[in-house]
Amino acid sequence: MQDLIVTSKPKQFSIGREIPLIGFGTWELSPNNIAKKAVKTALEIGYRLIDTAKIYENEECIGEAIRQSKVNRQHIFVTTKLWNDDHGYKSTIAACLASLERLGLDYIDLYLIHWPVTSRRLESWRAMVDLQKRGLVRHIGVSNFTDRHLEEIINNFNTHPDVNQVEFHPFIYLQQKQLLAFCKKHGIVIEAYSPLVRLNRGINPVIMEIASKIKKTPSQVVLRWCIQHGTVPLPRSQNPEHIKNNLEVFDFELDEVAMQSLDCLSDGIRVTWDPAGIH
């Protein structure tokens, strides 16, 4: 098994470091032994991006899974996040150090502000910049930020987030299209969380028809759609077969007709909180 997922066009940060084109999400993977087993399975199968957060309460077991893995640490891209209660300069520094301790790692590959919930977010971002300078985190970014929130950072700092992790799937494509364009313009990678959750409510006939035509699963179709829109999807599962199938999205492409059909599924219904109202 190779140490890194082989992709023809790896996603890159503006500074040139590659990020895997697909990651493994761990939200709601609990209790901890379930999360640990799922992450170990994901790493064995070939995932190299592991996404967690303080609020998920599974950093400790995910760190154990990473350390026990046969995959070299430098080939694993670990993401965790600053929770809402920890905004502010000093508390952001302390929260990052606490996450590092729980993970049992020397550095975090990507540290994100989880939500733009408070006016202290600019102080939090200043701390993120300093954490990066200290080498405790390799890359810094945000989650659930709108283009307005991103502009706030860009206008106040001589830097911009490497990543914006947001809810992204065909059913809110039109609502996220402007954000997608904004991030592309500024060289900000979009990570797509909850890409498959809406499928749990019943498979849309358009997705089913595309999947049947190309002999792929509905989940594989949606993940491929995310990738072809230039985003990094973060599917999650505790089922080994599903974990494996979700990674098998690099041996096909969706044609323009299929992409447009999926783009038109937008109904604006999210599975998480819409950050548009956060000032």
Buried (B, 14 or more C-beta within 10 A) or exposed (E): EEEBBEEEEEBEBEEEEBBBBBBBBBBEBBEBEBBBBBBBBBBBBBBBBBBBBBBBBBBBBBBBBBEEBEBEEEBBBBBBBBBBEBBBBEBBBEBBEEBBEBBEBEBBBBBBBBBBBBEBBBBBBBBBBBBBEEEBBBBBBBBBBBBBBBBBBBEEBEEBBBBBBBBBBBBBBBBBEEBBEBBEEBEBBBBBBBBBBBBEEEBBEBBBBBBEEBEBBBBBBBBBBBBBBBBBBBBBBBEBEBBBBBBBBBEEEBEEEBBEBBBEBBEEEBBEEEBEEBE
